[in-house]
Structure formats: structure tokens, C-alpha cells
Amino acid sequence: MDADELRALQSPLKARYREQPGAGLITLRAIGSLGAEAVACKVETGRALVTAGLHPATGGDGSLACSGDMLLEALVACAGVTLRAVATSLSIPIHGGTVTAEGDLDFRGTLGVSKEAPVGFREIRLGFELDTAATPEQVAKLLELTERYCVVYQTLRSSPALRTHRLVSNPGL
């Protein structure tokens, strides 16, 4: 796909969202099924079924996906797609490369061993190694715009409102 093809693809969407701002608001949804036996949750990804379970640092055997890894994978996927779209839009040739995300967790918090240890990632680092002939200025602009338009990156950066609601189907059990 080149810049013209990308513009042709996105132009009608951008026009619609400008004319009808409400059309740009879409709710994405993830659904998981809880099993009766294992400490696991089967998550529908839209393309496959992934079973998430305990990380080995919390008692898992490593055979199931870890939700923390899935969060980092979502960041890598979103940043990679966004980078490719921005590079295409700016006509910056990218011949290949890698996107990496790594995050630091203190499992003492997750397991309730220490109230001082936070639950969740302390820090997440997103890295890019690009095979490109682009100038340093072009690469800087590419990374700046990737950060700006990457949905998962911006979501993690700005901590949106998050709430829990409960629906109990068998309250007497």
C-alpha cells in the first residue's frame, strides 16, 4: 500500500467523522469466559481463542497466555501498525524492523506479599529498530507521530476512567 492508496482508504472515513462527529465514537469490546476448574479465562480475540492464566511468577506453569504479556503484545501490535500507517502516509520507506515492549512488574504486589509493592507495571518501555534509509529527522517525526496516534500507547499514557460493574447470574450459589 502506498500513501495515495492509504489516503483513498481513509479519506471517506475522515470526511464522515468531520461531518458526523458521533460516527467516530465506537465501543470496542473484549469478552472472556471463565472456566469452572482452572484459574484461567478464555478470551475471544476476534481471530482466535486465547486462554489466559497465571504467570509462572504467580504459580502458573507457563502453558497459558499471561495477561501482562498480552497487554505488551497489544502495545507492540498497535505501535507497529500505527508506525507503518504513518510511514506510508509520509512516504518514508520502511524495509523491516522490530517493535519491542517490555515492562517491569513486582509480583509481591500482585500476590499481596507487600502492601508497598505496586500492583501493575512500574514502567513500560517501547522500542523500535527500523531498517530504513530515512534521515534522522524523518525517523524522529515518524516516532513522534506513532506515539501521538497509537491508541494503546495513548491509553496507557493517559490512564482513562476505568470502572467495574457486576452482573451476578446466580447470586445464591
N, C-alpha and C positions, 0 to 999 in steps of 0.2 A: 504494500500500500504506500502511495506517495502522498505528499502534502495536499495535492488537489483532490485526490480520492477521499482523504480524511475530511477535508472541508466539505465536500459534497455530501458525505455521510452525515456530518454533524450540523451542517447549516440549517436544514429544516427543523431540527430539534431546537437549536438555539433560537431561531425565529419564533417558534411556538412558545418557548419558555419566556421570551421577552413579551410577547403579546398576551400570554395567559400564565402569569407567574405561578398560579396554583398547579399548573400541569407539571411543573418541575419538582413538586414535592411528592416523593414516592416513599412508601414504607417498605423496607426490606425486612425479611423475617427468616429466622433460623428456628428449626424445630428439632427437638431431641426426644427420644423415647427412653424411659427408664426401665431397666430390666428388674426382675424380682430377685435374682440371685447375686449377680456380680456387682461390684462397685464400678459401674460403667454407665455410659449414656451413648446411645446410638444417634448420631447427628446426620440429618439429611443435608448434603452439601449442594444439591441441585444436579450433581453429576454422578455422585456415588454415595454410599452409606459409609460413614466413618464411625467407628466405635472408639470413644474416648474413655480413658480410665486413669488410674493413679500413676503418677510419675514414679520411677524407681526410688526417688528420694523420699517418697511418702508411702512406700510399701508396695508399689506396683512391680510387675515383673518385666516391664518394658515392651510387652507384646501389643499394648493398646496405645492409641494416639494420646498425647498429653495436650491438654487444652492450652497450656502455656506455649508449647511448640506451635500449636495451631494459630495462636494469636500472632506469633512471629512470622509464620508462613503467610498469613493473610497480609501482613505488612509488606513482606517481600513481594508477594504477588501484585498487590496494588501499586507499590512503588515501581515495580518493573513495567507494568502495563502503562502507568502514567508516564514514566520516562520515555518509553517507546512512542507514545502518542505525542508527547511534547517534541521529541527529536524529529518525528515525522512532520509535525506542523512547522517546525523551524528549518526543515530540510538539513538537519545535522545527521550525517551518516553514522550509524552505529553498526559495526560489523559483528559484534558479540560482546560478551562480558558476563559479569555476575553481580547479583544483588544479594547482600547478606544482612541478616538482622540477628543480633544476639542481645540477650537480656540477663540481668543479674537478679536472682531470687535468693532469699534467705528462708529456707524451708522450716526454720524454727518458728516463724510466724504462722505459716500455714498449718503446722501441726499443733499450735498452741503451746509450744515449749517455752516461748519467751514473749511476754507482752510488749517488750521493747522492740522486738524484731517485726518489721512491717510485713503485712500480707500483700503480696503482689511484687511486681518488678520494681526494683530500686532505680534501675537505669536500663534503657534500651538504646542500642547503637545500630544505626542503619548505614551500610556501606555500599559503595558502588565501585566496581572495577570495570572500566569500559575500554573496548577495543575500538578506537575512533581516531580519525585524523583531525578532529575538531581542535580549534585553538583553545587555550586555557580559558579565555573569556567566554567562548561558546559553551564549554563544559560547565563553567560556573553558572551561567544563565540557565542551562539545562537542569542542573541540580536545584537551583533556586525555584524554578517553575515546577519541578517534580514535587518538591516539598509543599509548595503552595496548593497544588491541585490533587495531591494524593489523599483520597478520602480517609483511609485508615490512619495515615500519618497525622493528619489534622485532627481526627477524632481522638487519638491518643494524646496529642499535644494539648488539646483544649478541654479535655475531660467534660463531656456533655452531661446533662442531667441524666441520672440513672435511678430508676425506681423498680421496686419489686412488687408484684401483685400476686395474690394467692387465689387459686381455684382448687378447692378440695372436693373431689368427686365422692369419696367415701369417708366423711368425717368421723364416723363411729368406729372405723377399723383401727 
